[in-house]
Amino acid sequence: ELLRYGWLRAYVHQANYTSMTEDSLVLPAFDYFTAQGDTARLLTSYLLKAAYLHARNRHAGELAVLDSGSVRALALGDTAFAGDLLAEKGECYVYTYKDYPRAAASYRAALALRESADNHFSLGITLGLMKADSATWHTDRSVQMAMQRGDTAWAIHYLRNHAQMMVYVAPDYPAAIRLFHRLMALTDRADVLDISCFTLNECFLKLGLLDSAQYYLDKGQAYYHGRHRKFVTAENQFGYLQGLIDYTRTGSFDYLDLMRYNDSVGNALYALHSAIRQKDHTRDDLSAANLRLLVDRQQMQLWLLGALLLLLLTGGAAFYYLRRRRARLIEAEERIETLDRLLAEASVAAPVPASVPADDDHLLRRTLLQQLGLIRLVAGQPTAQNQDLLRRFSTLPHPGVDGEGLLVWDDLYPLIDRLYDGFHARLVARFGTLLTDKEQQLCCLLRADFTTKEISVLTAQSVPTIYQRKTNIRKKLGMDEKGDIIRFLAA
């Protein structure tokens, strides 16, 4: 696709007479299409490559490509395209090398393959530069062919260039005058007629026919002024030609008006350049001011983004802090509720010896509550709820156990063994040091039918920590992930 793009781009540039110095993709595209045998692009690729090499001043390579292209076109039976490539070769010889004999040979070879008005005209101009007598025949033939196909514009182009060549290159003024008269009979375009009249003026001046020279100069000026446009070259040409006529007639001339006109043109150009410089200066100032505004706006945007980022970070931190605080408040409320429930269970009077296990269960809960140091916990925050909790806790029996410390497991292990058939002693005997102290304590609390939330309150650990310890115990004991730990230990 890239090569197709490069080929099409070069084709458009060549068709529009645009510079092809940057169309380097035409070189790999040429290799690709010639190797693929794409007949639709094959021969045109030779023309595009030659045009690119010409634009890059690689004229030897250009001639080689045109030669190989014409040979390839003849091999494919396309004599018309071969003639076009030979004509391009002739142009290279004329305008680059000034080698008119080789150029004439190339044009003759092109005409041998296909007769065309362009090739006759180019050959006639080349022969005229060589001052060959046959030049006129070929230019006349080009005009004849253009008129036969009704192309008056090209016929005028051929006639004018041939006539000017006979004025400036190979002087033959009478023949040039005849050609200009023939040309002027074919058109009424002022831009063609004024130039033709000026050139006729030169011819008659060089022939010494001053009246005819003055006539065509006046006529050319009339055509020129009818266009309502001024050109510096044309204005100077008028002045110089009129001065020549005056000097030839009177021996004097006056170029004052012409010099004043040239000065006015110079002043106008200076004023134009000054205005352009001022516009450029103003534009540069505006561009600089616009750039400063752009920089200021970008800085403001950066400040706003920074402030927004800071606001987001502050808001996020505040949200995280409030969320953590709310979670801690909820957890504290849950702990208080759990303590209330445990306290309520432990406060139930048990004078009736109807259920010894129940009394034992209340005994363990009372002992745990005593060891929690609940008095110290609630005394530090004397709220109404804590005062009520403290008042209810004071009704519990305190059999000499220090209520200011945490759970004293050395005192609790014997109680657990007595209440639950030596549970802790059997646990140590069975697994030894496989389980840590914290894990053994968790097993003891599970055996006492405490819930996870209650264990969290009693051990001052979070619920996720309790669940993680349960998982570790199951892994060490080789249990399923959701197995019942107490049932496994009792088995």
C-alpha positions in Angstrom: 0.0 0.0 0.0 2.9 2.4 0.7 4.4 1.8 -2.7 1.0 2.4 -4.4 0.7 5.6 -2.4 4.2 6.7 -3.5 3.4 5.9 -7.1 0.1 7.7 -7.2 1.6 10.7 -5.4 4.4 11.0 -8.0 1.9 10.5 -10.8 -0.2 13.5 -9.6 2.9 15.6 -9.1 4.1 14.8 -12.6 0.7 15.5 -14.2 0.4 18.9 -12.4 4.0 19.9 -13.1 4.8 19.9 -9.4 8.3 19.4 -8.1 9.1 15.8 -7.6 12.3 16.2 -5.6 10.6 14.6 -2.5 9.0 11.6 -4.4 11.7 9.2 -3.5 9.1 6.4 -3.0 8.8 6.2 -6.8 12.2 4.3 -6.9 11.0 1.2 -4.9 7.6 1.5 -6.5 9.3 1.3 -9.9 11.2 -1.9 -8.9 8.0 -3.4 -7.5 5.7 -2.7 -10.5 8.3 -3.7 -13.1 9.0 -7.0 -11.2 5.3 -7.7 -10.8 4.6 -7.1 -14.5 1.8 -4.7 -13.8 1.1 -3.5 -17.4 -1.3 -0.8 -16.2 1.6 0.9 -14.3 4.7 -0.6 -15.9 5.4 1.9 -18.7 4.2 4.9 -16.7 6.7 3.9 -14.0 9.5 4.5 -16.4 8.2 8.0 -17.1 7.8 8.8 -13.4 11.2 7.5 -12.4 12.8 9.6 -15.2 11.0 12.7 -14.0 12.1 12.1 -10.5 15.8 11.7 -11.6 15.5 14.8 -13.6 14.2 16.8 -10.6 17.2 15.5 -8.6 19.6 16.5 -11.4 20.6 12.9 -12.1 20.4 13.3 -15.8 22.6 10.4 -16.8 20.2 8.0 -14.9 17.3 9.8 -16.5 18.5 9.1 -20.0 19.2 5.4 -19.1 15.7 5.0 -17.7 14.1 6.6 -20.8 16.2 4.3 -23.1 15.2 1.2 -21.2 11.6 2.3 -21.0 11.3 2.9 -24.8 12.8 -0.6 -25.4 10.3 -2.1 -23.0 7.4 -0.3 -24.6 8.4 -1.5 -28.1 8.7 -5.1 -26.7 5.1 -4.7 -25.5 4.0 -3.2 -28.8 3.2 0.2 -27.4 4.8 2.4 -30.0 3.0 5.5 -28.9 4.4 5.4 -25.4 7.8 4.5 -26.8 7.6 7.7 -28.9 6.7 9.7 -25.8 9.7 8.4 -23.9 12.0 9.3 -26.8 10.5 12.8 -26.9 11.3 13.2 -23.2 14.8 12.1 -24.0 15.0 14.8 -26.7 13.9 17.5 -24.1 16.6 16.4 -21.8 19.2 16.9 -24.5 17.8 20.3 -25.4 17.3 21.9 -22.1 19.9 20.1 -19.9 22.9 19.3 -22.2 22.2 21.8 -25.0 23.1 18.8 -27.3 20.9 19.7 -30.3 22.1 17.0 -32.7 21.2 14.2 -30.2 18.0 16.0 -29.4 17.1 16.1 -33.1 17.9 12.4 -33.4 15.6 11.6 -30.5 12.7 13.6 -31.9 13.2 12.0 -35.3 13.1 8.5 -33.7 9.9 9.5 -31.9 8.3 10.8 -35.1 9.2 7.5 -36.8 7.1 5.7 -34.2 4.2 8.2 -34.0 3.7 11.5 -35.8 2.5 14.2 -33.5 2.3 18.0 -33.6 4.3 18.3 -30.4 7.2 16.2 -31.8 7.2 18.2 -35.1 7.3 21.4 -33.2 10.1 20.3 -30.8 12.1 19.1 -33.8 11.5 22.3 -35.7 12.7 24.4 -32.7 15.8 22.2 -32.2 16.6 22.5 -35.9 16.1 26.2 -35.7 18.6 26.4 -32.9 20.9 24.5 -35.2 20.0 27.0 -38.0 18.9 24.1 -40.2 16.7 24.9 -43.2 14.2 22.1 -42.5 13.1 23.8 -39.2 10.4 25.8 -40.9 8.9 22.7 -42.5 8.5 20.9 -39.1 7.0 23.9 -37.4 4.6 24.4 -40.3 3.7 20.8 -40.1 2.9 21.1 -36.3 0.6 24.1 -37.0 -1.1 22.2 -39.8 -1.7 19.2 -37.6 -3.0 21.4 -34.7 -5.4 23.2 -37.1 -6.6 19.8 -38.6 -7.8 18.7 -35.1 -9.3 22.2 -34.4 -6.8 23.1 -31.7 -6.2 26.8 -32.5 -4.6 27.5 -29.1 -1.7 25.1 -29.8 -1.4 26.3 -33.3 -0.9 29.9 -32.0 1.6 28.6 -29.5 3.6 26.9 -32.2 3.5 29.9 -34.5 4.5 32.4 -31.8 7.5 30.4 -30.6 8.7 29.7 -34.1 8.4 33.4 -35.1 10.3 34.5 -31.9 13.0 32.0 -32.7 13.4 33.6 -36.1 13.7 37.0 -34.5 16.1 36.2 -31.6 17.9 33.0 -32.5 18.1 32.6 -36.3 17.2 36.1 -37.6 14.9 36.1 -40.6 12.7 39.1 -40.0 10.6 38.9 -43.2 9.7 35.3 -42.4 9.0 36.2 -38.8 6.7 39.0 -39.9 4.8 36.6 -42.1 4.4 34.1 -39.2 3.1 36.9 -36.9 0.6 38.0 -39.4 -0.6 34.4 -39.8 -0.8 34.1 -36.0 -2.8 37.4 -35.6 -5.3 36.2 -38.0 -6.1 33.2 -35.8 -7.0 34.9 -32.5 -8.4 38.1 -30.9 -6.8 37.5 -27.5 -5.2 40.8 -26.3 -2.5 39.0 -24.3 -1.3 37.3 -27.5 -1.8 40.3 -29.9 0.1 42.8 -27.7 3.2 40.6 -27.5 3.0 39.9 -31.2 2.8 43.6 -32.0 5.8 44.4 -29.9 7.8 41.7 -31.6 6.7 43.0 -35.0 7.8 46.5 -33.9 11.3 45.0 -33.3 11.3 43.4 -36.7 10.5 46.6 -38.5 12.9 48.6 -36.4 15.7 46.2 -37.4 14.6 46.5 -41.0 14.6 50.3 -40.7 10.9 50.7 -41.4 10.1 53.3 -38.7 6.5 54.0 -39.7 5.5 50.4 -39.5 7.4 50.0 -36.3 5.5 53.0 -34.8 2.2 51.6 -36.1 2.7 48.2 -34.4 4.0 49.8 -31.2 0.9 52.0 -30.9 -1.3 49.0 -31.8 0.4 46.8 -29.1 0.0 49.5 -26.5 -3.7 49.7 -27.4 -4.1 45.9 -26.8 -2.0 46.2 -23.7 -4.0 49.0 -22.1 -7.2 47.2 -23.0 -6.3 44.5 -20.5 -6.3 47.1 -17.7 -3.3 45.6 -16.1 0.3 46.8 -15.8 3.5 44.8 -16.0 6.9 46.2 -15.3 8.5 44.4 -18.2 5.9 45.6 -20.7 6.1 49.2 -19.5 9.8 49.2 -19.9 9.6 47.6 -23.3 7.3 50.3 -24.5 9.6 53.0 -23.3 12.7 51.5 -24.8 11.1 50.8 -28.1 9.7 54.3 -28.3 13.0 55.8 -27.4 14.7 53.8 -30.1 12.2 55.0 -32.7 12.6 58.6 -31.5 16.4 58.4 -31.5 16.4 56.9 -35.0 14.2 59.7 -36.3 15.5 62.7 -34.3 18.7 61.7 -32.7 17.4 62.2 -29.2 15.2 60.3 -26.7 13.4 61.0 -23.4 13.3 58.2 -20.7 12.2 60.5 -17.9 8.7 59.1 -17.7 10.0 55.6 -17.8 12.5 56.3 -15.0 9.7 57.9 -12.9 7.6 54.8 -13.5 10.4 52.6 -12.4 11.0 54.7 -9.3 7.3 54.5 -8.5 7.5 50.8 -8.8 10.5 50.7 -6.5 8.7 52.9 -4.0 5.6 50.8 -4.2 7.7 47.6 -3.7 9.5 49.3 -0.7 6.2 50.3 0.8 4.8 46.8 0.2 7.9 45.3 1.9 7.6 47.7 4.8 3.9 46.8 5.2 4.8 43.1 5.0 7.6 43.5 7.6 5.2 45.4 9.9 2.6 42.7 9.5 5.2 40.1 10.2 6.3 42.1 13.3 2.7 42.5 14.5 2.1 38.8 13.8 5.2 37.8 15.7 4.1 40.0 18.6 0.7 38.5 18.6 2.2 35.0 18.4 4.4 35.7 21.3 1.5 37.1 23.3 -0.6 34.1 22.4 2.2 31.8 23.4 2.5 33.6 26.8 -1.3 33.3 27.2 -1.0 29.6 26.3 1.8 29.1 28.8 -0.2 31.0 31.5 -3.3 28.9 30.8 -1.3 25.7 31.0 0.2 26.8 34.3 -3.2 27.6 35.6 -4.5 24.2 34.4 -1.6 22.6 36.2 -2.4 24.5 39.4 -6.0 23.5 39.1 -5.1 19.9 38.5 -2.7 20.0 41.5 -5.4 21.6 43.7 -7.9 19.0 42.5 -5.5 16.2 43.2 -4.8 17.6 46.6 -8.5 17.9 47.2 -9.1 14.3 46.1 -6.2 13.0 48.3 -7.5 15.0 51.3 -11.1 13.8 50.6 -9.9 10.2 50.2 -7.8 10.4 53.4 -10.8 11.9 55.3 -13.1 9.3 53.9 -10.7 6.5 54.9 -10.3 8.0 58.4 -14.0 8.4 58.9 -14.6 4.9 57.6 -12.0 3.5 59.9 -13.4 5.4 62.8 -17.0 4.3 62.0 -15.8 0.7 61.8 -14.0 1.0 65.1 -17.2 2.5 66.7 -19.3 -0.3 65.3 -16.8 -2.8 66.6 -16.8 -1.1 70.0 -20.6 -1.2 70.1 -20.5 -4.9 69.1 -18.0 -5.6 71.9 -20.2 -3.8 74.4 -23.2 -5.8 73.3 -21.2 -9.0 73.6 -20.0 -8.0 77.1 -23.6 -7.1 78.0 -24.7 -10.5 76.9 -21.8 -12.3 78.7 -22.5 -10.3 81.8 -26.2 -11.0 81.7 -25.4 -14.7 81.4 -22.9 -14.6 84.2 -25.2 -12.6 86.5 -28.0 -15.2 86.4 -28.3 -16.6 89.9 -27.7 -20.3 90.1 -28.6 -21.5 93.6 -30.7 -24.3 92.2 -28.4 -27.3 91.7 -30.6 -28.6 88.9 -28.0 -28.4 86.2 -24.4 -28.7 87.2 -23.1 -28.3 83.7 -25.0 -25.0 83.5 -23.4 -23.9 86.8 -20.0 -24.9 85.5 -20.6 -22.9 82.4 -21.6 -19.8 84.4 -18.6 -20.4 86.6 -16.2 -20.3 83.6 -17.9 -17.1 82.2 -17.8 -15.4 85.6 -14.1 -16.3 85.9 -13.3 -15.0 82.4 -15.1 -11.7 83.1 -13.3 -11.2 86.3 -10.0 -11.7 84.5 -10.8 -9.3 81.8 -10.3 -6.3 84.0 -13.7 -5.0 83.1 -13.7 -2.5 85.9 -10.6 -0.8 84.5 -12.2 -0.9 81.0 -15.3 1.0 81.9 -14.0 3.2 84.6 -11.8 5.1 82.2 -14.9 6.2 80.2 -17.7 7.1 82.7 -20.6 7.2 80.3 -24.1 6.3 81.3 -23.9 3.0 79.5 -20.5 2.2 81.0 -21.7 3.2 84.5 -24.7 0.8 84.2 -22.3 -1.9 83.0 -20.0 -1.2 85.9 -22.9 -1.4 88.4 -24.0 -4.8 87.0 -20.4 -6.1 87.0 -20.0 -5.2 90.7 -22.8 -7.7 91.6 -20.7 -10.6 90.4 -18.7 -12.7 93.0 -14.9 -11.9 93.0 -13.2 -14.9 94.7 -9.8 -13.2 95.1 -8.9 -13.1 91.4 -7.1 -10.0 90.2 -9.6 -8.2 88.0 -7.2 -5.6 86.8 -5.2 -7.9 84.4 -5.9 -9.8 81.2 -7.0 -13.4 81.1 -4.7 -15.5 83.3 -4.6 -18.7 81.4 -2.5 -20.5 84.0 -5.6 -20.2 86.3 -8.1 -21.0 83.5 -6.4 -24.2 82.1 -7.1 -26.2 85.3 -10.7 -24.9 85.4 -11.2 -26.0 81.7 -9.7 -29.4 82.4 -12.1 -29.8 85.4 -15.2 -28.7 83.5 -14.5 -30.4 80.2 -13.0 -33.7 81.1 -9.3 -32.7 80.9 -9.7 -31.0 77.5 -6.5 -28.9 77.6 -4.4 -31.7 79.1 -5.5 -34.1 76.4 -4.8 -31.5 73.7 -1.3 -31.0 74.9 -0.7 -34.7 75.3 -2.0 -35.4 71.8 -0.4 -32.6 69.7 2.4 -31.4 72.0 3.9 -28.1 70.7 2.2 -28.4 67.2 -0.2 -25.7 68.2 0.9 -22.4 69.6 -0.4 -21.0 73.0 -2.8 -18.7 71.2 -4.1 -21.6 69.1 -4.5 -23.8 72.2 -6.4 -20.9 74.0 -8.7 -20.6 71.0 -9.5 -24.3 71.0 -10.3 -24.0 74.8 -12.7 -21.1 74.1 -14.4 -23.0 71.3 -14.8 -26.0 73.5 -16.6 -23.7 76.0 -19.1 -22.9 73.2 -18.0 -19.3 72.9 -18.9 -17.7 69.5 -16.3 -16.0 67.3 -17.6 -12.6 68.3 -17.4 -13.5 72.0 -13.9 -14.8 71.5 -12.9 -11.6 69.8 -14.1 -9.6 72.8 -12.5 -11.9 75.4 -9.1 -12.0 73.6 -9.1 -8.4 72.4 -8.5 -9.6 68.8 -10.3 -8.8 65.6 -12.8 -11.2 64.1 -10.6 -11.7 60.9 -7.7 -12.6 63.2 -9.8 -15.3 64.9 -10.9 -16.8 61.6 -7.2 -16.8 60.4 -6.2 -18.7 63.5 -9.0 -21.2 62.9 -7.7 -21.8 59.4 -4.1 -22.3 60.7 -5.4 -24.8 63.2 -7.2 -26.8 60.5 -4.1 -26.8 58.3 -1.9 -28.0 61.2 -4.4 -30.7 62.2 -4.8 -31.8 58.5 -8.5 -31.0 58.5 -10.9 -29.8 55.8 -11.1 -26.0 55.3 -14.6 -25.9 56.9 -14.3 -28.8 59.3 -15.5 -28.6 62.9 -12.4 -28.2 65.1 -14.0 -29.4 68.4 -15.6 -32.4 66.7 -12.3 -33.4 65.2 -10.5 -33.0 68.6 -13.2 -35.0 70.4 -12.9 -37.9 67.9 
